[in-house]
Amino acid sequence: MYISRNIDSALLEWKNDPFRKPMLLRGARQTGKTTAVRHFAEQFPSFVELNFEKDGRLHSIFDDDLDVRRIIRQIEGIMRKKVEPGKTLLFLDEIQLCPRAISALRYFYEDMPELHVVATGSLLEFVFSELKDFGVGRIRNTFIYPFSFAEFADAVGDGILVEHMRDATFQEPLPETEHAALLDLMKTYVIVGGMPAAVDAYAQTHSYLAVERMHADIMTSLKADFGKYDSKVPAERIRNAFASVVAQTGGKFIYSNSDLELSYRHAKEATDLLELSKLIVKIKSCHANGIPLGGDVNPKSNKFILLDTGLYLHECGLDISDLIAQSPVDFINSGKLAEVLVGLELLKSADPFTDRELFYWHREAVNSTAEVDYLMQHNGAVLPVEVKAGTRGAMKSLHLLMAEKGIGLGLRTSQENLCVMGNIRIVPHYMIGEWKRLLADAH
């Protein structure tokens, strides 16, 4: 059974866009790209799927010139299906294995724009670095992540809580009973994570053992890909860098901190590859002087988080049975979970047609170290986001940043219900994906 995703509405929006371009659906392995496209294909009278991993014959179609009419004729001949613009969804899966097919996407836009073409692939960034031109400006890049909290709640049958959550405001927060229920559900979500296979396993069995085994399978598969990243970088070096990211989550990443005592250059090379694979997410240090945030970064100060909380817990070696017995407050304190959860939810709440980045603020001075976990853009200004694990805690760094930079609005996310404290808005962890709606009228 297909589990609905936020990407479904993005795909439908693309289908009906009069200025549509071929879509390249990008994301880490096993985040549900192929499944989402196959479900989307139900919107079309016909569907033609090419998988460059399963069918070696398909590569030869693109060996000659990139005349799209010739390409379509050959596809029809091999697949024994008619490809009709306006009626057919043409799906090019695992396209990273055929770089010439990536180059062909631009010509579908130029010569046959009425044909709906979707391509998906993993490790695409590695291919892009070798292509001189893959159609920049002629392709609609779309990004998919693991399930968000709201998607997970729908998948496990708690959609009514999501509906109520989406109706809540600072003026009319959720009743405390529903707030408590959502905190408990959030705890489950953090353990299961958002990888589709893990979500499906939990939705069908409600067994954490099944989830734990699925996490092990996923990580085995993802680590097996390390050898594909770059033939010049040993897979063992990448595995070591990955372990270092897990160990240093929540703090400034020190490239030289590794069991193998890698040089800065070797460690950075390996983490850069992990970032390209979308397996880890970089959080860039920003001076918060204004918009755009990306124009004001400190390249020597970064943090990293894994793409999924469930996989993070698995890699930390934490015992799920122990986590289940903890209260939501104690649980979220385990291994910097709150910061990982919030960062990932902020990414998932972004426009899927934009490759968003994460930023944070850090200042080191004599007897005055301060840090704010995330920086976002809101109404043309910097919005600082401070993450608290529980329901208490001072906001010294948040207030310091706001005063120093003249920022008029801040956001704190914790296990508290929605409320307002002066120019600080309080949002519970499970609702951080709703931050844009909640702050729509805030200045």
N, C-alpha and C positions, 0 to 999 in steps of 0.2 A: 504494500500500500504506500502510495506517495505521501510524503509529509510536506505540507505547504511551506514555502520559504518566501522571504521578502523579495528575493531575486525574481520571483514569478511576476510581480507587478512591473518590475523594471523591464523584463523581457516583453511583456505585453505593451508597455509604453513604446518600446523600440519598434515593435511590429507595426504600430499605427503611426509612427513618425513619418511625415511626408519628406523629411530630409534625412531619412535613414541611410546609414552606411553599414557595410559588413561589420558584424560584431565579433570581437575577440574577447571571450569570457576567460578571465585570468584569475588564478588563485593557486594556493598550495595543493598538493596532491590530496585526494580523498576528502575534498570539501564539498562534493556534490555537484560539480559542474555538468558532467554527462547526464546524470539523473534529472537535473533541472531542465536541460534542453530537451530530453526525450519527453518529459511531461509537457513542456511548452509546445512540442510538435502536434499535440492534440488540437491546437488552434488552426491547423492547416489541413486542406483536403489531402495533401500528399507529403511524404517525408522521405528524404534520401539521406542516409547516414554513411559516411566514409570514415573508417577507422584505420589510420596509417600504421598502427601497431599490429593489428590483426591481419591486414590484407596488404601484402607486399606489392601486389600488382598496381596499387593506386599511385605509388611514387612515380611510375613511368609516365603517368598522365601529365605531370608537370615538368618532365625532363626537356621537352621541346619548348617552343615559344609559349608565351602566356596569353594567347588569344582565348578569351573566355568562351567564345562560341565553339571553338574546337574542343576546349576542355569539357564543356557540358556534353557535347556529343560523345566523347570518350567515356565520361561518367555514366551516361545512359547505356552505353554498350556494355560496360562491365557490370553495372548494378541491375540491368534489365528493368529500369524504371524511367519514366518520363520526368524531366525536370522542367517545370513550367513557371515562369516568372509570375508572381502574384498568387500562385496556388501552392507552390512547393517550398518547404523549408529544407535548404541544403545545409547539412551539418558535417563539418570537417573536424573529426575528433582526433586527439593526440597529434595535433598539427605541428608540434615542435619537432617531430621526427621527419618532417618534410619541409625544410626551409623554403623551397621553391613555392610551395603552396601558400606559405605566409606572404611571400612577395606577390603572389597572384591576387590576394585580397583587394589590393588597390585597384586592379583592373576590373574586378566585379563591380566596384563602385563607379568607375568611369564608364564602362561599356555596357553594363547590365544592372543599373541601379534598382530596377523594379524587382529583382530576385532577392529573396530573403536568405542571407548567408550568415551562419553562426559557426565560429571556430572555437575550439577549446584546447587547452594544453597545459601541461605543468612544466616547470623549469624553463618557461619561455624566455625569461630575461637572459639566460645563457645563450640562447639562439640569437636574440636581438643584438647582442654584442658582436656577433659575427656577420650580421647583415648590414649592408651599406644603407639600404632603404627598404623598410617594411611597410610603407604606406602611411607614414605619419600625416595626420589630417584627413586621411581617407578611410580610416578605420575607427569604429566606436569601441574604445576599450571599456570593459565593464569588469568590476571586481567582486569576487565572492569570497566570503569568509565562513568559518564554521557557524553553526546555529547561534543566534543571539538568545538572551534569556527569554524574551517574548516568544520567539519561535519555538524554543524548547517547551515552554509552558503549554503552548497550543498542541505540540506533538504528544505530550503525556496526558492530555485531557483536562488541562486546567485553563482553558481558553477564557472562561468566565472571569477569572481573576485578572487576566490580561485586559479584558474589556473594561473592567472597573478601574484598573490601574491607568488606562489611557483616558479615563474621564476625570481622574483626580487632578486637583489644582492646589496651589498654595492656599487659596481661600477655602477650598473644600477638600481637605486631605482624606485619605482612606480611613475607614473605621479601624480601630486598633486591632480588631479580630482579623481583618483581612491583611493588615500590615504584618501581623505576626505570621499568618499563613504564607505570605509572599517571602518573608525572610527564611522560613523553613524550605520553601520551594527553591529559593536561590541557593541554599546550601546543597540541595540535591543537584542542581544545575552545575555548580562549581565542581562537584565530584565527578559527575558524568561528562561534563564538558559539552562542546558543541560539534564534535566530529560526527557526521551523519551516521556512520556505522555504530558508534557508541550510543547515540541518541535512539536509534532504531532498536538496539539491543535492550536498552532500558525501557522503552515504550512497550515492547512486547513482553518482557519478562519481569520488570521491576526488580531485577536481580543485580546487585552491585558486583557479584562475582562474575556475571556475564560481561558487565562493563569493564571490569579489571582485565579480563582476558582479551577483550576487544582492544583495549588500550595497548596491551602487549603486542598484539598482532599489528596494529597500526604503526607503532614505533619501530618494530622489526622491519616493516616494509619501507618506512621513511628513511631509516638509517642505511638500508640496502642501497638507496639512491645516492648516498654520499660519493660513491665511486664514479658517478656520472657527472658530477659537478664540474670538475676540471681535471684533466689527465695529469696536469703538472702538480696538483695538490694531493698528497696522500690522503686516503679516506680516514686513516687513523688520526691525522691532524684535525680533520673536520669533526670527527667524533669527540676529540678532546676539547675543541673549541665549543662544541654544543654543550658538553658537560659543564664547562666553565660558565656559560650563559645561565644554565640552571642554577649553579651554585651562587652566582652573583646577582640574581634577580632582585630588584628593589634598590640596588645601589649603583653608583658610578662604575662602569665596567673597566676593569684593569686588565689590559690585554696580556700582561706578563704573568697573571695569576693562573697558572695551569700546572697540572701534574707533570707535564713533559717539559716545562720551563721553555716554552716557545719564545722566540724573539717577538718583539712588537710587530714586525713586518709579517711574519708567518701567522701569528694569531689574528691579525687584522685581515689578512688575506682569507683565512678560513671563515671568520665571522661575516665578512662581506659576501661570501658564497652562500652561507646559511640565510642571510638576509635576502639575497636574490631568489632563493628557493621559496621564500615566503614562510619558512618554518619558524623564523624568529622575526620580531618586530623591533626596529630601532626607535628609541625615544631620544630626540636630540635636545641638547641643552641650548636654551634660548635666553637672550638678555631681556626680553619682554619690553623692548623700547617702543614697539608699535607693530603695525601690520604692513607687509606680510611677516608672519613669524619666521618663515624659512629664510628671510633675508638678514636675520640677526642671530645666527647660531654660533656656538663655540664648537668647532669640529673636533676638539680634543676631549670633549666631555659628553659621553653617551651612556645610555642605559639600554638594556635589552629585556624583552619578555618573550616567552613562547607564544605560539599562535593559539593555544588552547589551555584552559585551566585543568581539564582532566588529564591531558598529557603532561602538564607541568607537575601535577601531584604524582603521577606515575613515575616520572623521572626523578622526583625527589625521594622516592622510595617510602612515602608515607603510607601507613596501614589504613586502608579505607574503613575497616571495622572500628578503629579508634576514632576516626574523624566523624563517623556516623553518630557516635555516642556523645560528641561534644555539642554544647549549645552553639547557636549561630554566631554569638559574639566570640567565644573561644575558638571556634572553627576558623573564622575568617582571619584570625591572627596567625594562622599556621603558614609559614613560608611566604610571607608577603602576598598572600592571596588577594587581598582587597585591591592592591595596586594593579595586579595582573588583570583581575576581573574588570575593573573600571576602564583600564586602557583599551582592552579588547572591545568592551561595549561601546566606547566612544568611536572606535574605528567602524564597528558594524552599523552604527547609527548614521554614518556619513553617506552622502550621495554615492550610489554604486558606480556611477559613471566617472568618478574622480578617484585617483590614487592618493588617498589621504596620508598625511604624516602625523606623528605624535611629537609633542614638545614638552619640556619641563623647564623650570627655573631653578638655578642653583647658584648660591653666592658663598664664596669662601673668603672670610676676612678674619683678622685676629680677634679671637674670642666672640665671633659673630658668624657662625655658619647657619645658613637658612636655605630651605628648599620647599618648593611647591610642586606637587606631583605632576600636574598637567596644565598646559596652556591651550586654550581654544580661541577661536575668533567668533565674536558675537557683535552684531550691529556695527561692524567696522572698527571694533576695539578689541583689546586683549581681555580674555576671560580666564582668570586663574581658577583652577580646580584643585582643591585639597582633599585628599582621601584619608578618612579615619576608619579604623577597623571596627570600632564599637560605637557607643552612643555618647562618648565624652572625649575630651581632649582639647587643649588650647589650640588656637589658630594663629600663633605668633608669627610664623613665616608668611601666612596668607595676608595678615594685616600689614606686615612689614613691606611686602611687595606692593600692595595696593597703595600704601602711603608714599612709598619711594617713587613709584611710576605714575602716580595720579590716576589709578584705576578706580572707577566708580562702582563696579559690581563684581562680586566674587561668588564662587559656588563651593559648597562643602558637601561631599557625599559620604554617608555613614550608614549606620543601621537605625537612624532616627526617621520618623515619619516626616512628610513634607512640612516645612515651616519657614519662617522668615526671621532673621536676626539682623536688624538694621539693613546694611547693604550687602549682607550675605544671604544667599538662598541655600536652604538645606534640602538635599534630595537623597532618598534612600538608594543604596547600591543597586537594588534590582530595577530602579527606575531611571538610572543615569542615561540610558538610551533615549529617554524622553526629554532630554535637557533642552532641545531646541523649542519644542512645544511649550514647555513650562516657562521658558524665559522669553517667549515671543513678545510679550508686552513690557519686559523689564529693560531699564536703561541705566 
